[in-house]
Amino acid sequence: MIRIDRVVTRGGDGGETSLGDGARVRKDALRVDAYGCVDEANAAIGVLRLHTVSHAETDALLAQIQNELFDIGGDLCVPGHAGSRPRLDDAPAARLEAAIAALNADLPPLTSFVLPAGSPGAAAAHVARTVVRRAERRVVGLAAAEAVNPAVVRYLNRLSDLLFVLARWLNLPGGDVLWVPGSKPAGAG
């Protein structure tokens, strides 16, 4: 059982924080930045869920993803082997691939690049996708310097793919907002 009695500890007032193993590091350390970006991705998916409440299956998938992102944060906050702490394996990434295939089956083929626009839900999915991509870049950067569970990188990569396909799906039936190369905004001279 997890119990949090105090939120304000003043332990971080000097610019340091504690990792999951108790080690103190600067708040701008690569590892802290990586799991901080995962936390941002989780929050962006929370906003996306405001637009999926009428799609029970999709909302349940996003709720599961939020929990998995929290697990990833736990995975990243403990350097090396986490012992008895949860560690992500490849099963969640495989589940994301299956969800991508199911959503993609309803979509027409792409004829151009997609702009991050359309319905409010699609726009929120695109924002979440870009935040997940940033988290993925930070985790890859961390992995170049320290040991990182490789399943985390695979999961984040699949998640950004899922969010792209979900954005397209949330734009149905109207369809994608497509990039038109060299176009000028209405009213531009």
C-alpha positions as CSV (number, residue, x, y, z in Angstrom):
1,M,0.0,0.0,0.0
2,I,1.2,3.5,-0.9
3,R,0.7,6.2,1.7
4,I,1.5,9.8,1.1
5,D,1.2,11.9,4.3
6,R,3.0,15.0,3.2
7,V,3.1,16.8,-0.1
8,V,5.3,19.7,1.1
9,T,8.6,18.3,2.3
10,R,10.9,21.2,1.4
11,G,13.4,18.5,0.4
12,G,13.6,19.9,-3.1
13,D,14.1,23.5,-2.2
14,G,17.8,23.3,-3.0
15,G,17.2,22.0,-6.5
16,E,17.6,18.3,-5.7
17,T,15.1,15.4,-5.6
18,S,15.2,11.8,-4.5
19,L,15.1,8.9,-6.9
20,G,13.2,5.7,-6.1
21,D,16.3,4.2,-4.6
22,G,16.8,7.1,-2.2
23,A,19.7,8.7,-4.1
24,R,19.7,12.5,-4.3
25,V,20.2,14.1,-7.7
26,R,19.7,17.5,-9.3
27,K,16.2,18.1,-10.6
28,D,17.6,18.7,-14.1
29,A,19.3,15.3,-14.2
30,L,18.6,13.2,-17.3
31,R,16.7,10.6,-15.4
32,V,14.5,13.2,-13.6
33,D,13.8,14.9,-17.0
34,A,12.9,11.6,-18.6
35,Y,10.3,10.6,-16.0
36,G,9.1,14.2,-15.8
37,C,8.3,14.1,-19.5
38,V,6.5,10.8,-19.0
39,D,4.4,12.5,-16.3
40,E,3.6,15.3,-18.8
41,A,2.5,12.7,-21.3
42,N,0.3,11.2,-18.7
43,A,-1.3,14.6,-18.0
44,A,-1.8,15.2,-21.7
45,I,-3.6,11.8,-22.0
46,G,-5.8,12.9,-19.0
47,V,-6.9,15.9,-21.1
48,L,-7.5,13.7,-24.1
49,R,-9.8,11.5,-22.0
50,L,-12.1,14.5,-21.6
51,H,-12.9,13.9,-25.3
52,T,-13.3,10.1,-25.1
53,V,-15.8,9.6,-22.3
54,S,-18.5,8.8,-24.9
55,H,-16.3,6.0,-26.3
56,A,-16.1,3.6,-23.4
57,E,-13.6,1.2,-25.0
58,T,-11.3,3.9,-26.1
59,D,-11.5,5.7,-22.7
60,A,-10.8,2.4,-20.9
61,L,-7.7,1.9,-23.1
62,L,-6.5,5.4,-22.3
63,A,-7.1,4.8,-18.6
64,Q,-4.9,1.7,-18.8
65,I,-2.3,3.6,-20.6
66,Q,-2.2,6.3,-17.9
67,N,-1.6,3.5,-15.3
68,E,1.2,2.1,-17.5
69,L,2.8,5.5,-17.9
70,F,2.8,5.8,-14.1
71,D,4.5,2.3,-14.0
72,I,7.1,3.6,-16.5
73,G,7.7,6.6,-14.3
74,G,8.4,4.2,-11.4
75,D,10.6,2.1,-13.7
76,L,12.6,5.2,-14.7
77,C,12.9,6.7,-11.2
78,V,14.9,3.6,-10.0
79,P,18.3,3.3,-11.6
80,G,19.5,-0.2,-12.6
81,H,17.4,-3.1,-11.4
82,A,14.3,-2.2,-9.5
83,G,14.2,-5.4,-7.4
84,S,10.6,-6.0,-6.4
85,R,9.3,-2.8,-8.0
86,P,7.2,-3.1,-11.2
87,R,9.2,-3.3,-14.4
88,L,7.6,-2.8,-17.8
89,D,7.8,-5.8,-20.2
90,D,6.8,-6.0,-23.9
91,A,3.2,-7.2,-23.3
92,P,1.8,-3.6,-23.1
93,A,3.5,-2.6,-26.3
94,A,2.0,-5.6,-28.0
95,R,-1.4,-4.6,-26.7
96,L,-0.9,-1.1,-28.1
97,E,-0.1,-2.6,-31.5
98,A,-3.3,-4.6,-31.5
99,A,-5.3,-1.4,-30.6
100,I,-3.5,0.5,-33.5
101,A,-4.6,-2.3,-35.9
102,A,-8.2,-2.2,-34.7
103,L,-8.5,1.6,-35.0
104,N,-6.6,1.7,-38.3
105,A,-9.1,-0.8,-39.8
106,D,-11.8,2.0,-39.8
107,L,-9.6,4.6,-41.5
108,P,-9.1,5.5,-45.1
109,P,-5.6,5.3,-46.5
110,L,-3.5,8.4,-46.1
111,T,-3.0,10.6,-49.2
112,S,-0.9,13.4,-47.5
113,F,0.7,14.3,-44.2
114,V,-1.9,15.0,-41.5
115,L,-2.0,18.3,-39.7
116,P,-2.6,18.2,-35.9
117,A,-6.1,19.6,-36.2
118,G,-9.8,18.7,-36.6
119,S,-12.1,17.8,-33.8
120,P,-11.2,18.8,-30.2
121,G,-10.5,15.1,-29.4
122,A,-8.2,14.7,-32.4
123,A,-6.3,17.9,-31.5
124,A,-5.9,16.7,-27.9
125,A,-4.6,13.3,-29.2
126,H,-2.1,15.1,-31.4
127,V,-0.9,17.2,-28.4
128,A,-0.5,14.0,-26.4
129,R,1.3,12.4,-29.3
130,T,3.9,15.2,-29.4
131,V,4.4,15.1,-25.6
132,V,4.9,11.3,-25.8
133,R,7.5,11.8,-28.6
134,R,9.3,14.3,-26.3
135,A,9.3,11.7,-23.5
136,E,10.6,9.1,-25.9
137,R,13.5,11.4,-26.9
138,R,14.4,12.1,-23.3
139,V,14.3,8.3,-22.4
140,V,16.5,7.6,-25.5
141,G,18.9,10.3,-24.3
142,L,19.0,8.8,-20.8
143,A,19.6,5.3,-22.3
144,A,22.7,6.7,-24.1
145,A,24.1,7.6,-20.7
146,E,22.7,5.1,-18.2
147,A,20.9,1.7,-18.2
148,V,17.2,2.0,-19.1
149,N,14.7,-0.8,-19.6
150,P,14.5,-1.1,-23.4
151,A,10.8,-2.0,-23.1
152,V,10.1,1.6,-22.1
153,V,11.4,3.0,-25.4
154,R,9.4,0.5,-27.4
155,Y,6.3,1.3,-25.4
156,L,6.6,5.0,-25.9
157,N,7.2,4.6,-29.6
158,R,4.1,2.4,-29.9
159,L,2.1,4.9,-27.8
160,S,2.9,7.8,-30.1
161,D,1.8,5.7,-33.0
162,L,-1.4,4.8,-31.3
163,L,-2.1,8.5,-30.5
164,F,-1.6,9.4,-34.2
165,V,-4.1,6.7,-35.3
166,L,-6.5,7.7,-32.5
167,A,-6.4,11.3,-33.7
168,R,-7.3,10.2,-37.2
169,W,-10.1,8.0,-35.8
170,L,-11.5,10.8,-33.6
171,N,-11.7,12.9,-36.8
172,L,-14.2,10.5,-38.3
173,P,-16.5,10.9,-40.1
174,G,-15.2,14.2,-41.4
175,G,-11.7,12.9,-42.0
176,D,-8.2,14.1,-41.6
177,V,-7.0,17.6,-41.9
178,L,-4.4,17.2,-44.6
179,W,-1.3,19.2,-45.3
180,V,-1.4,21.1,-48.6
181,P,2.2,21.9,-49.6
182,G,2.8,25.5,-50.5
183,S,-0.7,26.6,-49.6
184,K,-1.4,30.0,-48.2
185,P,-3.9,30.8,-45.5
186,A,-7.2,32.3,-46.7
187,G,-6.9,36.0,-47.2
188,A,-3.1,35.9,-47.6
189,G,-1.8,37.9,-50.6
